[in-house]
């Protein structure tokens, strides 16, 4: 008979955007999401594996250092250091997990969206428990209308992703077609449309209710008790 655990507060790995950092994403969530939502999640923020060398002005208010998860050519068709990125993320999931879900913004959201599929195909993230849910803010699909596809993620979207997902799509989002394409890759996604652009959105009363309902739903997902629990 398998042992099961029910997480009272889902532990979530948070992946920032390109040219950002763990500290910046943490500040953005604190500024935009009320405490009544944040206190429902055990959020762990991770810096990307690669220090960004180019000068970046993040909203003019956040200071370096800035990081990136992987690199790409100017057309976003060829990606570099993606395997190293995934190995780095998996190592940190082992170290600081087990994690229930993954939250990603922008470049972090693109990575997040591909993780359940790579895990399903057993090409990556095989050393950690199954990802129970993802939260995607300003994401896109590898191999979609704009982006190429790293070989490791070649089959990540070969069939519909059944992992529960919460999606945020901004009306002023410059990559809105990419976001809408990605939504179709997930089975029964929960989608929140907001009036803002490419940013972590502020939650209004309606959005806050939807987020809480999603969290309460994923809390009830049971998985075999396994993995590392160092913290």
LUMZAKOL-136319 format. One record per residue (C-alpha): residue number from 1; residue in one letter; x negated, y negated, z. Coordinates in steps of 0.02 Angstrom, whole numbers, plus 50000, padded with zeros to 5 digits. Example, Ala and Ser with C-alpha at 12.3 -4.5 7.8 and 13.67 -1.06 7.14 Angstrom:
+-----+---+-------+-------+-------+
!   k ! r !    c1 !    c2 !    c3 !
+-----+---+-------+-------+-------+
!   1 ! A ! 49385 ! 50225 ! 50390 !
!   2 ! S ! 49316 ! 50053 ! 50357 !
+-----+---+-------+-------+-------+
//
This chain:
+-----+---+-------+-------+-------+
!   k ! r !    c1 !    c2 !    c3 !
+-----+---+-------+-------+-------+
!   1 ! X ! 50000 ! 50000 ! 50000 !
!   2 ! X ! 49930 ! 49830 ! 49949 !
!   3 ! X ! 49910 ! 49689 ! 50073 !
!   4 ! X ! 49985 ! 49523 ! 50022 !
!   5 ! X ! 49960 ! 49348 ! 50086 !
!   6 ! X ! 50073 ! 49197 ! 50075 !
!   7 ! X ! 49985 ! 49030 ! 50074 !
!   8 ! X ! 50065 ! 48902 ! 50190 !
!   9 ! X ! 49970 ! 48765 ! 50101 !
!  10 ! X ! 49907 ! 48808 ! 49925 !
!  11 ! X ! 49720 ! 48782 ! 49904 !
!  12 ! X ! 49689 ! 48687 ! 49743 !
!  13 ! X ! 49526 ! 48657 ! 49649 !
!  14 ! X ! 49529 ! 48481 ! 49574 !
!  15 ! X ! 49431 ! 48443 ! 49414 !
!  16 ! X ! 49402 ! 48261 ! 49367 !
!  17 ! X ! 49395 ! 48182 ! 49195 !
!  18 ! X ! 49245 ! 48146 ! 49083 !
!  19 ! X ! 49131 ! 48012 ! 49153 !
!  20 ! X ! 49211 ! 48023 ! 49324 !
!  21 ! X ! 49178 ! 48116 ! 49486 !
!  22 ! X ! 49259 ! 48213 ! 49627 !
!  23 ! X ! 49265 ! 48057 ! 49734 !
!  24 ! X ! 49349 ! 47954 ! 49596 !
!  25 ! X ! 49485 ! 48084 ! 49564 !
!  26 ! X ! 49516 ! 48094 ! 49751 !
!  27 ! X ! 49540 ! 47905 ! 49760 !
!  28 ! X ! 49654 ! 47907 ! 49606 !
!  29 ! X ! 49767 ! 48038 ! 49684 !
!  30 ! X ! 49773 ! 47948 ! 49850 !
!  31 ! X ! 49818 ! 47786 ! 49762 !
!  32 ! X ! 49954 ! 47864 ! 49653 !
!  33 ! X ! 50028 ! 48007 ! 49753 !
!  34 ! X ! 50115 ! 47982 ! 49921 !
!  35 ! X ! 50050 ! 48069 ! 50077 !
!  36 ! X ! 50209 ! 48174 ! 50084 !
!  37 ! X ! 50149 ! 48261 ! 49925 !
!  38 ! X ! 49963 ! 48268 ! 49961 !
!  39 ! X ! 49988 ! 48343 ! 50133 !
!  40 ! X ! 50074 ! 48493 ! 50051 !
!  41 ! X ! 49913 ! 48542 ! 49962 !
!  42 ! X ! 49738 ! 48589 ! 50020 !
!  43 ! X ! 49639 ! 48494 ! 49890 !
!  44 ! X ! 49456 ! 48531 ! 49855 !
!  45 ! X ! 49367 ! 48410 ! 49737 !
!  46 ! X ! 49219 ! 48467 ! 49632 !
!  47 ! X ! 49093 ! 48365 ! 49532 !
!  48 ! X ! 49059 ! 48421 ! 49354 !
!  49 ! X ! 48896 ! 48516 ! 49325 !
!  50 ! X ! 48816 ! 48386 ! 49213 !
!  51 ! X ! 48765 ! 48209 ! 49261 !
!  52 ! X ! 48822 ! 48085 ! 49129 !
!  53 ! X ! 48677 ! 47985 ! 49062 !
!  54 ! X ! 48772 ! 47856 ! 48959 !
!  55 ! X ! 48840 ! 47698 ! 49038 !
!  56 ! X ! 49023 ! 47713 ! 49086 !
!  57 ! X ! 49138 ! 47584 ! 49162 !
!  58 ! X ! 49276 ! 47680 ! 49250 !
!  59 ! X ! 49418 ! 47555 ! 49265 !
!  60 ! X ! 49287 ! 47428 ! 49322 !
!  61 ! X ! 49311 ! 47479 ! 49504 !
!  62 ! X ! 49228 ! 47649 ! 49528 !
!  63 ! X ! 49041 ! 47665 ! 49543 !
!  64 ! X ! 48922 ! 47801 ! 49481 !
!  65 ! X ! 48863 ! 47936 ! 49481 !
!  66 ! X ! 48977 ! 48001 ! 49343 !
!  67 ! X ! 48989 ! 48180 ! 49282 !
!  68 ! X ! 49054 ! 48286 ! 49138 !
!  69 ! X ! 49109 ! 48468 ! 49126 !
!  70 ! X ! 49045 ! 48504 ! 48951 !
!  71 ! X ! 48985 ! 48410 ! 48798 !
!  72 ! X ! 49048 ! 48392 ! 48620 !
!  73 ! X ! 49002 ! 48314 ! 48453 !
!  74 ! X ! 49085 ! 48149 ! 48403 !
!  75 ! X ! 49231 ! 48239 ! 48319 !
!  76 ! X ! 49263 ! 48355 ! 48468 !
!  77 ! X ! 49247 ! 48505 ! 48354 !
!  78 ! X ! 49087 ! 48582 ! 48422 !
!  79 ! X ! 49061 ! 48604 ! 48609 !
!  80 ! X ! 48902 ! 48625 ! 48707 !
!  81 ! X ! 48864 ! 48697 ! 48880 !
!  82 ! X ! 49041 ! 48765 ! 48897 !
!  83 ! X ! 48987 ! 48937 ! 48958 !
!  84 ! X ! 48873 ! 48856 ! 49087 !
!  85 ! X ! 49022 ! 48750 ! 49141 !
!  86 ! X ! 49137 ! 48900 ! 49166 !
!  87 ! X ! 49003 ! 48995 ! 49260 !
!  88 ! X ! 48977 ! 48844 ! 49373 !
!  89 ! X ! 49163 ! 48829 ! 49408 !
!  90 ! X ! 49179 ! 49015 ! 49445 !
!  91 ! X ! 49029 ! 49009 ! 49565 !
!  92 ! X ! 49110 ! 48866 ! 49660 !
!  93 ! X ! 49277 ! 48955 ! 49664 !
!  94 ! X ! 49188 ! 49102 ! 49745 !
!  95 ! X ! 49097 ! 48989 ! 49867 !
!  96 ! X ! 49242 ! 48879 ! 49923 !
!  97 ! X ! 49391 ! 48990 ! 49885 !
!  98 ! X ! 49499 ! 49084 ! 49871 !
!  99 ! X ! 49599 ! 48958 ! 49771 !
! 100 ! X ! 49782 ! 48970 ! 49727 !
! 101 ! X ! 49786 ! 48841 ! 49589 !
! 102 ! X ! 49685 ! 48718 ! 49485 !
! 103 ! X ! 49723 ! 48534 ! 49453 !
! 104 ! X ! 49638 ! 48444 ! 49310 !
! 105 ! X ! 49637 ! 48270 ! 49235 !
! 106 ! X ! 49582 ! 48228 ! 49056 !
! 107 ! X ! 49426 ! 48332 ! 49016 !
! 108 ! X ! 49456 ! 48425 ! 49178 !
! 109 ! X ! 49635 ! 48458 ! 49119 !
! 110 ! X ! 49574 ! 48530 ! 48954 !
! 111 ! X ! 49464 ! 48649 ! 49051 !
! 112 ! X ! 49603 ! 48688 ! 49175 !
! 113 ! X ! 49727 ! 48730 ! 49037 !
! 114 ! X ! 49608 ! 48860 ! 48963 !
! 115 ! X ! 49567 ! 48947 ! 49126 !
! 116 ! X ! 49720 ! 49062 ! 49147 !
! 117 ! X ! 49701 ! 49124 ! 48968 !
! 118 ! X ! 49514 ! 49158 ! 48986 !
! 119 ! X ! 49549 ! 49249 ! 49148 !
! 120 ! X ! 49689 ! 49350 ! 49066 !
! 121 ! X ! 49570 ! 49400 ! 48925 !
! 122 ! X ! 49438 ! 49445 ! 49054 !
! 123 ! X ! 49302 ! 49343 ! 48970 !
! 124 ! X ! 49282 ! 49228 ! 49121 !
! 125 ! X ! 49336 ! 49202 ! 49302 !
! 126 ! X ! 49338 ! 49389 ! 49332 !
! 127 ! X ! 49255 ! 49372 ! 49503 !
! 128 ! X ! 49394 ! 49267 ! 49579 !
! 129 ! X ! 49579 ! 49299 ! 49616 !
! 130 ! X ! 49709 ! 49268 ! 49483 !
! 131 ! X ! 49753 ! 49085 ! 49462 !
! 132 ! X ! 49932 ! 49066 ! 49525 !
! 133 ! X ! 49970 ! 48895 ! 49449 !
! 134 ! X ! 49895 ! 48744 ! 49361 !
! 135 ! X ! 49931 ! 48558 ! 49370 !
! 136 ! X ! 49882 ! 48469 ! 49209 !
! 137 ! X ! 49869 ! 48279 ! 49192 !
! 138 ! X ! 49828 ! 48210 ! 49018 !
! 139 ! X ! 49774 ! 48378 ! 48948 !
! 140 ! X ! 49748 ! 48454 ! 48775 !
! 141 ! X ! 49727 ! 48622 ! 48692 !
! 142 ! X ! 49563 ! 48697 ! 48633 !
! 143 ! X ! 49586 ! 48742 ! 48450 !
! 144 ! X ! 49732 ! 48622 ! 48434 !
! 145 ! X ! 49769 ! 48474 ! 48321 !
! 146 ! X ! 49619 ! 48373 ! 48381 !
! 147 ! X ! 49496 ! 48485 ! 48470 !
! 148 ! X ! 49387 ! 48629 ! 48414 !
! 149 ! X ! 49370 ! 48783 ! 48521 !
! 150 ! X ! 49221 ! 48853 ! 48618 !
! 151 ! X ! 49195 ! 49038 ! 48581 !
! 152 ! X ! 49230 ! 49084 ! 48762 !
! 153 ! X ! 49405 ! 49009 ! 48748 !
! 154 ! X ! 49440 ! 49079 ! 48574 !
! 155 ! X ! 49586 ! 49186 ! 48634 !
! 156 ! X ! 49640 ! 49083 ! 48784 !
! 157 ! X ! 49799 ! 49030 ! 48693 !
! 158 ! X ! 49822 ! 49186 ! 48585 !
! 159 ! X ! 49983 ! 49224 ! 48678 !
! 160 ! X ! 50096 ! 49117 ! 48788 !
! 161 ! X ! 50022 ! 49074 ! 48958 !
! 162 ! X ! 50136 ! 49141 ! 49094 !
! 163 ! X ! 50046 ! 49052 ! 49235 !
! 164 ! X ! 50166 ! 48924 ! 49313 !
! 165 ! X ! 50118 ! 48748 ! 49260 !
! 166 ! X ! 50159 ! 48571 ! 49310 !
! 167 ! X ! 50126 ! 48445 ! 49172 !
! 168 ! X ! 50115 ! 48255 ! 49170 !
! 169 ! X ! 50138 ! 48165 ! 49004 !
! 170 ! X ! 50126 ! 47976 ! 48990 !
! 171 ! X ! 50233 ! 47877 ! 48867 !
! 172 ! X ! 50081 ! 47766 ! 48831 !
! 173 ! X ! 49961 ! 47912 ! 48826 !
! 174 ! X ! 49840 ! 47896 ! 48678 !
! 175 ! X ! 49831 ! 48086 ! 48667 !
! 176 ! X ! 50018 ! 48117 ! 48683 !
! 177 ! X ! 50028 ! 48233 ! 48529 !
! 178 ! X ! 49891 ! 48341 ! 48607 !
! 179 ! X ! 49986 ! 48350 ! 48771 !
! 180 ! X ! 50149 ! 48398 ! 48687 !
! 181 ! X ! 50060 ! 48533 ! 48589 !
! 182 ! X ! 49986 ! 48604 ! 48749 !
! 183 ! X ! 50156 ! 48610 ! 48835 !
! 184 ! X ! 50214 ! 48736 ! 48705 !
! 185 ! X ! 50075 ! 48856 ! 48754 !
! 186 ! X ! 50149 ! 48885 ! 48928 !
! 187 ! X ! 50303 ! 48985 ! 48976 !
! 188 ! X ! 50435 ! 48877 ! 49061 !
! 189 ! X ! 50322 ! 48730 ! 49105 !
! 190 ! X ! 50382 ! 48596 ! 49225 !
! 191 ! X ! 50355 ! 48430 ! 49135 !
! 192 ! X ! 50357 ! 48257 ! 49211 !
! 193 ! X ! 50363 ! 48111 ! 49090 !
! 194 ! X ! 50299 ! 47946 ! 49159 !
! 195 ! X ! 50288 ! 47771 ! 49085 !
! 196 ! X ! 50100 ! 47752 ! 49104 !
! 197 ! X ! 49951 ! 47796 ! 48996 !
! 198 ! X ! 49793 ! 47900 ! 49013 !
! 199 ! X ! 49781 ! 47900 ! 49202 !
! 200 ! X ! 49834 ! 47990 ! 49359 !
! 201 ! X ! 50014 ! 47927 ! 49367 !
! 202 ! X ! 50102 ! 47848 ! 49513 !
! 203 ! X ! 50243 ! 47960 ! 49573 !
! 204 ! X ! 50417 ! 47885 ! 49587 !
! 205 ! X ! 50553 ! 47964 ! 49694 !
! 206 ! X ! 50612 ! 48079 ! 49555 !
! 207 ! X ! 50437 ! 48138 ! 49509 !
! 208 ! X ! 50393 ! 48164 ! 49691 !
! 209 ! X ! 50545 ! 48278 ! 49713 !
! 210 ! X ! 50496 ! 48379 ! 49559 !
! 211 ! X ! 50318 ! 48400 ! 49622 !
! 212 ! X ! 50376 ! 48458 ! 49794 !
! 213 ! X ! 50497 ! 48583 ! 49716 !
! 214 ! X ! 50355 ! 48652 ! 49609 !
! 215 ! X ! 50240 ! 48668 ! 49760 !
! 216 ! X ! 50375 ! 48757 ! 49860 !
! 217 ! X ! 50401 ! 48877 ! 49716 !
! 218 ! X ! 50218 ! 48923 ! 49694 !
! 219 ! X ! 50199 ! 48946 ! 49883 !
! 220 ! X ! 50312 ! 49098 ! 49865 !
! 221 ! X ! 50205 ! 49182 ! 49732 !
! 222 ! X ! 50124 ! 49335 ! 49808 !
! 223 ! X ! 49960 ! 49408 ! 49747 !
! 224 ! X ! 49853 ! 49551 ! 49811 !
! 225 ! X ! 49741 ! 49495 ! 49955 !
! 226 ! X ! 49568 ! 49487 ! 49879 !
! 227 ! X ! 49421 ! 49372 ! 49843 !
! 228 ! X ! 49303 ! 49270 ! 49946 !
! 229 ! X ! 49356 ! 49163 ! 50092 !
! 230 ! X ! 49202 ! 49070 ! 50153 !
! 231 ! X ! 49292 ! 48915 ! 50212 !
+-----+---+-------+-------+-------+
//
